[in-house]
Amino acid sequence: SLKLSGFCPPRKSRHDWIGPPDKHSNLRPVHFYIPEDESPSERKLRELRQETQEWNQQFWANQNVTFLKEKEEFIHSRLKAKGLGLRAESGQKATLNAEEMADFYKEFLSKNFQKHMDYNRDWYKRNFAITFFMGKVALERIWNKLRPKQKKNSS
């Protein structure tokens, strides 16, 4: 499991905060504000958003690590096939041209096609659920504003 950055918003903040991009996933983590009077629907919405963020973070961190590892292996094997090392005679890192790299990108995408399809399906499901709860929370807030205030019992 890859750890998110140690970014932390000010303690007195009453808003969600977006942190700097994570070095593994390139996603910006959100630190969710938790109000003291959070309703059950608001809590469910926040938890759905947090779970989705963690799921997204894990997917892209793993995907990016795999991509970089396979890209390095591809470059190394192509250079070796040409009888070249990882460094050119000038000492610079040896590279492949755009056409050669296009072979890698095409292969990587086709090899990961099903994984990306599954990710997209799950992403849409999660976002539909989040959108549904956002609507529910918005309606509850409107209802609570319109509803006559009940007198608090001093017991």
C-alpha positions as CSV (number, residue, x, y, z in Angstrom):
1,S,0.0,0.0,0.0
2,L,1.4,3.4,-1.0
3,K,1.2,6.2,1.4
4,L,-0.3,9.6,0.5
5,S,1.7,12.8,1.1
6,G,1.7,14.2,4.7
7,F,-0.2,17.3,3.6
8,C,-2.5,18.5,6.3
9,P,-4.9,21.6,6.2
10,P,-5.1,24.0,9.1
11,R,-7.0,22.6,12.1
12,K,-9.7,25.3,12.2
13,S,-10.5,24.9,8.5
14,R,-14.2,24.4,7.8
15,H,-13.7,23.3,4.1
16,D,-12.4,20.4,2.1
17,W,-8.7,21.0,1.2
18,I,-7.0,19.7,-1.9
19,G,-3.3,18.6,-1.4
20,P,-0.4,18.6,-3.8
21,P,-0.2,15.8,-6.4
22,D,0.8,12.4,-5.0
23,K,4.1,11.2,-6.4
24,H,2.8,7.8,-7.3
25,S,-0.7,8.4,-8.7
26,N,-0.3,12.1,-9.8
27,L,-3.8,12.6,-8.1
28,R,-4.4,15.5,-5.7
29,P,-5.7,14.1,-2.4
30,V,-8.7,15.7,-0.8
31,H,-8.8,16.2,3.0
32,F,-12.5,16.2,3.8
33,Y,-13.9,18.6,6.4
34,I,-16.1,16.8,8.9
35,P,-18.7,19.2,10.5
36,E,-19.6,18.5,14.1
37,D,-23.3,18.4,13.2
38,E,-22.8,16.0,10.2
39,S,-26.0,14.3,9.3
40,P,-26.1,10.5,8.5
41,S,-26.5,11.4,4.7
42,E,-23.7,13.9,4.8
43,R,-21.5,11.2,6.6
44,K,-22.4,8.6,3.9
45,L,-21.6,11.1,1.1
46,R,-18.2,11.9,2.7
47,E,-17.4,8.3,3.3
48,L,-18.3,7.4,-0.4
49,R,-16.1,10.2,-1.6
50,Q,-13.2,9.1,0.7
51,E,-13.5,5.4,-0.4
52,T,-13.6,6.5,-4.0
53,Q,-10.5,8.7,-3.6
54,E,-8.6,5.8,-1.9
55,W,-9.7,3.4,-4.6
56,N,-8.7,5.8,-7.4
57,Q,-5.4,6.6,-5.6
58,Q,-4.5,2.8,-5.4
59,F,-5.5,2.1,-9.0
60,W,-3.5,5.0,-10.5
61,A,-0.5,4.5,-8.2
62,N,-0.3,0.8,-9.2
63,Q,-1.0,1.6,-12.9
64,N,1.8,4.2,-13.0
65,V,4.3,2.0,-11.3
66,T,3.5,-0.8,-13.7
67,F,3.7,1.5,-16.7
68,L,7.1,3.0,-15.7
69,K,8.6,-0.5,-15.0
70,E,7.3,-2.0,-18.2
71,K,8.5,1.1,-20.2
72,E,12.0,0.8,-18.8
73,E,12.1,-3.0,-19.6
74,F,10.9,-2.3,-23.1
75,I,13.5,0.4,-23.7
76,H,16.2,-1.8,-22.3
77,S,15.2,-4.8,-24.4
78,R,15.0,-2.7,-27.6
79,L,18.4,-1.1,-27.0
80,K,19.9,-4.5,-26.2
81,A,18.5,-5.9,-29.4
82,K,20.3,-3.1,-31.3
83,G,23.5,-3.9,-29.4
84,L,23.3,-0.7,-27.5
85,G,23.7,-0.1,-23.7
86,L,21.5,2.2,-21.5
87,R,24.0,5.0,-22.1
88,A,25.1,6.5,-25.5
89,E,28.8,7.1,-26.1
90,S,28.3,10.7,-25.0
91,G,27.3,9.4,-21.6
92,Q,23.7,10.6,-22.1
93,K,20.8,8.1,-21.4
94,A,20.1,6.2,-24.6
95,T,16.5,6.7,-25.9
96,L,14.2,5.2,-28.6
97,N,12.5,7.2,-31.3
98,A,8.7,8.1,-31.2
99,E,7.8,5.3,-33.6
100,E,9.5,2.7,-31.4
101,M,7.9,4.1,-28.3
102,A,4.5,4.0,-30.1
103,D,4.9,0.2,-30.2
104,F,5.2,0.1,-26.4
105,Y,2.2,2.5,-25.8
106,K,0.0,0.4,-28.2
107,E,1.0,-2.8,-26.5
108,F,0.6,-1.5,-23.0
109,L,-2.9,-0.1,-23.8
110,S,-4.1,-3.3,-25.4
111,K,-2.7,-5.4,-22.6
112,N,-4.5,-3.3,-20.0
113,F,-7.7,-2.7,-22.0
114,Q,-9.9,-4.9,-19.8
115,K,-8.4,-3.4,-16.6
116,H,-9.2,0.1,-17.9
117,M,-12.8,-1.0,-18.9
118,D,-13.4,-2.4,-15.5
119,Y,-12.0,0.8,-13.9
120,N,-14.3,3.0,-16.0
121,R,-17.3,0.9,-15.2
122,D,-16.6,1.0,-11.5
123,W,-15.7,4.8,-11.7
124,Y,-19.2,5.5,-13.3
125,K,-20.9,3.4,-10.6
126,R,-19.1,5.2,-7.8
127,N,-19.8,8.6,-9.3
128,F,-23.4,7.9,-9.8
129,A,-23.7,6.9,-6.1
130,I,-21.9,10.1,-5.1
131,T,-24.1,12.3,-7.3
132,F,-27.2,10.6,-5.9
133,F,-26.1,11.3,-2.3
134,M,-25.1,14.9,-3.2
135,G,-28.7,15.4,-4.4
136,K,-30.1,13.8,-1.2
137,V,-27.9,16.0,1.0
138,A,-28.9,19.1,-1.0
139,L,-32.6,18.3,-0.6
140,E,-32.2,17.6,3.1
141,R,-30.5,20.9,3.6
142,I,-33.3,22.8,1.7
143,W,-35.9,20.9,3.7
144,N,-34.2,21.7,7.0
145,K,-34.1,25.4,6.1
146,L,-37.8,25.5,5.0
147,R,-39.1,23.4,8.0
148,P,-40.3,25.5,10.9
149,K,-37.7,25.5,13.6
150,Q,-38.6,23.3,16.6
151,K,-38.2,24.8,20.0
152,K,-35.4,23.0,21.9
153,N,-36.5,21.4,25.2
154,S,-34.5,22.5,28.2
155,S,-34.5,19.2,30.0
